[in-house]
Amino acid sequence: MKSERPKSRLKCCFERSANVSITVEDASVKDLDKLHEIEQKCFGTEAFTRRQIASLLMGYNTVSLVAKENDDIIGFIIGTIEFEGSIPVGHILTIDVLPSRRKKGVGVSLLEGLEGIFKTRKAVQARLEVREGNAEALSLYGKTGYKKVGRLKGYYGHTDGLLLMKRLGKLQ
Ligand SMILES: CC(C)(COP(=O)(O)OP(=O)(O)OC[C@H]1O[C@@H](n2cnc3c(N)ncnc32)[C@H](O)[C@@H]1OP(=O)(O)O)[C@@H](O)C(=O)NCCC(=O)NCCS
């Protein structure tokens, strides 16, 4: 029997003002072009390719969320559940907010949405790699409870990466 990818069924909403409503909900393959466009605006030559994003959106253990403002996608996050032995661990692969929509809480909402789904999948921690010197991202992760646990020499070519981790739950 063909197995189906479990859906996160997330849809949450937060208000920035009386007129603007931002929702965070599951991404779909139909969003591919927009996600690729945002990824390019956020990461330029280092962006995931369209094909890579498509493969992530369809991955069995992948969780993808979009943030929408009045039905327009303004940001997204993609993570995956990996296993260390039998222990599930959430791995955040990318988080992107359109430059014109930053500093309004969208990044935090996407991160919290993904962490909530990691927890429902029994992940005990969330982790991610970030470029040393990415001040906006480091500030976002610091504010939301991520701690530096390692340095990844040359992870981004000439620049080191930092490995960050946040505990989400207790080992059963
Ligand atoms: C990192 C990123 C996702 C943050 O998105 P955002 O929607 O602006 O984040 P939020 O508005 O939720 O901000 C949350 C916190 O992040 C930090 N932050 C965000 N932008 C910042 C900036 N320009 N300077 C300093 N801190 C910043 C702040 O601590 C902020 O909290 P505050 O608003 O209370 O000060 C966004 O800047 C982005 O898409 N960057 C390009 C892609 C990228 O680098 N992704 C991370 C890869 S590891």
The ligand as an SDF file (V2000), in Angstrom:
LIG
                    3D

 48 50  0  0  0  0  0  0  0  0999 V2000
   16.6130   35.7660    9.7080 C   0  0  0  0  0  0  0  0  0  0  0  0
   15.2210   36.1360    9.2050 C   0  0  0  0  0  0  0  0  0  0  0  0
   14.4740   34.8310    8.8590 C   0  0  0  0  0  0  0  0  0  0  0  0
   14.4680   36.8570   10.3310 C   0  0  0  0  0  0  0  0  0  0  0  0
   13.1330   37.0700    9.8970 O   0  0  0  0  0  0  0  0  0  0  0  0
   12.2330   38.2590   10.5130 P   0  0  0  0  0  0  0  0  0  0  0  0
   10.8420   38.0120   10.0780 O   0  0  0  0  0  0  0  0  0  0  0  0
   12.8420   39.5530   10.2070 O   0  0  0  0  0  0  0  0  0  0  0  0
   12.3850   37.9500   12.0660 O   0  0  0  0  0  0  0  0  0  0  0  0
   11.4340   38.5550   13.2100 P   0  0  0  0  0  0  0  0  0  0  0  0
   10.7690   39.7980   12.7750 O   0  0  0  0  0  0  0  0  0  0  0  0
   10.5850   37.4460   13.7220 O   0  0  0  0  0  0  0  0  0  0  0  0
   12.5200   38.9950   14.2590 O   0  0  0  0  0  0  0  0  0  0  0  0
   12.7940   38.2190   15.3470 C   0  0  0  0  0  0  0  0  0  0  0  0
   14.0850   38.6550   16.0010 C   0  0  0  0  0  0  0  0  0  0  0  0
   15.1480   38.4220   15.1000 O   0  0  0  0  0  0  0  0  0  0  0  0
   16.1320   39.4330   15.3060 C   0  0  0  0  0  0  0  0  0  0  0  0
   16.2790   40.2220   14.0840 N   0  0  0  0  0  0  0  0  0  0  0  0
   15.5450   40.1560   12.9550 C   0  0  0  0  0  0  0  0  0  0  0  0
   16.0250   41.0420   12.0510 N   0  0  0  0  0  0  0  0  0  0  0  0
   17.0780   41.6650   12.6360 C   0  0  0  0  0  0  0  0  0  0  0  0
   17.9940   42.6860   12.2040 C   0  0  0  0  0  0  0  0  0  0  0  0
   17.9180   43.2380   10.9730 N   0  0  0  0  0  0  0  0  0  0  0  0
   18.9620   43.0660   13.0480 N   0  0  0  0  0  0  0  0  0  0  0  0
   19.0640   42.5160   14.2820 C   0  0  0  0  0  0  0  0  0  0  0  0
   18.2140   41.5620   14.7550 N   0  0  0  0  0  0  0  0  0  0  0  0
   17.2530   41.1400   13.9380 C   0  0  0  0  0  0  0  0  0  0  0  0
   15.6390   40.2730   16.4560 C   0  0  0  0  0  0  0  0  0  0  0  0
   16.0860   39.7010   17.6670 O   0  0  0  0  0  0  0  0  0  0  0  0
   14.1740   40.1270   16.3240 C   0  0  0  0  0  0  0  0  0  0  0  0
   13.4880   40.3950   17.4970 O   0  0  0  0  0  0  0  0  0  0  0  0
   12.9090   41.8860   17.7740 P   0  0  0  0  0  0  0  0  0  0  0  0
   12.0730   42.2390   16.5740 O   0  0  0  0  0  0  0  0  0  0  0  0
   12.1410   41.7280   19.0350 O   0  0  0  0  0  0  0  0  0  0  0  0
   14.1240   42.7530   17.8760 O   0  0  0  0  0  0  0  0  0  0  0  0
   15.2860   37.0980    7.9780 C   0  0  0  0  0  0  0  0  0  0  0  0
   16.1460   38.1700    8.2990 O   0  0  0  0  0  0  0  0  0  0  0  0
   15.7630   36.4430    6.6940 C   0  0  0  0  0  0  0  0  0  0  0  0
   14.9630   35.8750    5.9260 O   0  0  0  0  0  0  0  0  0  0  0  0
   17.1030   36.5250    6.4260 N   0  0  0  0  0  0  0  0  0  0  0  0
   17.6500   35.9890    5.1660 C   0  0  0  0  0  0  0  0  0  0  0  0
   17.6610   34.4700    5.1780 C   0  0  0  0  0  0  0  0  0  0  0  0
   18.5010   33.9340    6.3250 C   0  0  0  0  0  0  0  0  0  0  0  0
   19.6000   34.3820    6.6040 O   0  0  0  0  0  0  0  0  0  0  0  0
   17.9400   32.8900    7.0020 N   0  0  0  0  0  0  0  0  0  0  0  0
   18.6070   32.2460    8.1220 C   0  0  0  0  0  0  0  0  0  0  0  0
   19.5310   31.1920    7.6200 C   0  0  0  0  0  0  0  0  0  0  0  0
   20.2990   30.2800    8.9490 S   0  0  0  0  0  0  0  0  0  0  0  0
  1  2  1  0
  2  3  1  0
  2  4  1  0
  2 36  1  0
  4  5  1  0
  5  6  1  0
  6  7  2  0
  6  8  1  0
  6  9  1  0
  9 10  1  0
 10 11  2  0
 10 12  1  0
 10 13  1  0
 13 14  1  0
 14 15  1  0
 15 16  1  0
 15 30  1  0
 16 17  1  0
 17 18  1  0
 17 28  1  0
 18 19  1  0
 18 27  1  0
 19 20  2  0
 20 21  1  0
 21 22  1  0
 21 27  2  0
 22 23  1  0
 22 24  2  0
 24 25  1  0
 25 26  2  0
 26 27  1  0
 28 29  1  0
 28 30  1  0
 30 31  1  0
 31 32  1  0
 32 33  2  0
 32 34  1  0
 32 35  1  0
 36 37  1  0
 36 38  1  0
 38 39  2  0
 38 40  1  0
 40 41  1  0
 41 42  1  0
 42 43  1  0
 43 44  2  0
 43 45  1  0
 45 46  1  0
 46 47  1  0
 47 48  1  0
M  END
$$$$
